[in-house]
Amino acid sequence: MNWNIRNDAPVYTQLVDQIARAIILGQFPPGSKLPSVRDFASDAGVNPNTMQRALAELERLELIRTQRTAGRTVTEDLARIEREKRRLAQAGIDAFWQALAQLGYDRAQALELLHSEFDIALLLDINMPRLDGFGVLEVMKQRN
């Protein structure tokens, strides 16, 4: 896994987000066994106690479960994984609105900005992979 640990947020919350994203993207498929705490911590370059805290939070979120003899596994509850995907997407959307508000845009101006970006992308048939995962381009194509 490629870890990206920054100084702007607690390490364990970054670990939770990054492992959750890996689960959502299928890097750790439903039902699969996760690496041990020590292996995960070593790979991420963090203290094992910090990784333990992150894994405990993922268990609280019901994305992973602990089995005494088998270690930790990813949930097989696909609906739970989909809810987490939606939660992370909503957090990204909220951050987007907040960033534009800090630049002085209101929602109407931000939507106009987005609409013009989509129109240009559709006109030039540009692939926008950052947005494709949300199905946004398909929706815009259907609208036009």
TANORMO-V480998 format. One line per field, one symbol per residue. ss: DSSP state (2 for helix, 1 for strand, 0 for the rest). phi: phi as a letter, one per 20 degrees, with the letter a starting at -180 (. if undefined). psi: psi as a letter, one per 30 degrees, with the letter a starting at -180 (. if undefined). A space follows every 50 residues. Layout:
BEGIN
ss=???
phi=???
psi=???
END
This chain:
BEGIN
ss=00000000002222222222222200000000100022222222000222 22222222220001111000111100022222222222222222222222 22000022222222222222222000002222000222222220
phi=.eecedeebggffffgfffgffffenfcfgnfeeffgffgfffemcfgff fgfffffffffmecbddgednecfgeeffffffffffffffffgffffff ffeneeffffffffgffffffffelefdgfegfemffffffffe
psi=kjkiklgglkeeeeeeeeeeeeeefgfjlkflkllleeeeeeefhlkeee eeeeeeeeeefgfllkkeffaklklgjeeeeeeeeeeeeeeeeeeeeeee effgkleeeeeeeeeeeeeeeeeghkkifffeffgeeeeeeee.
END
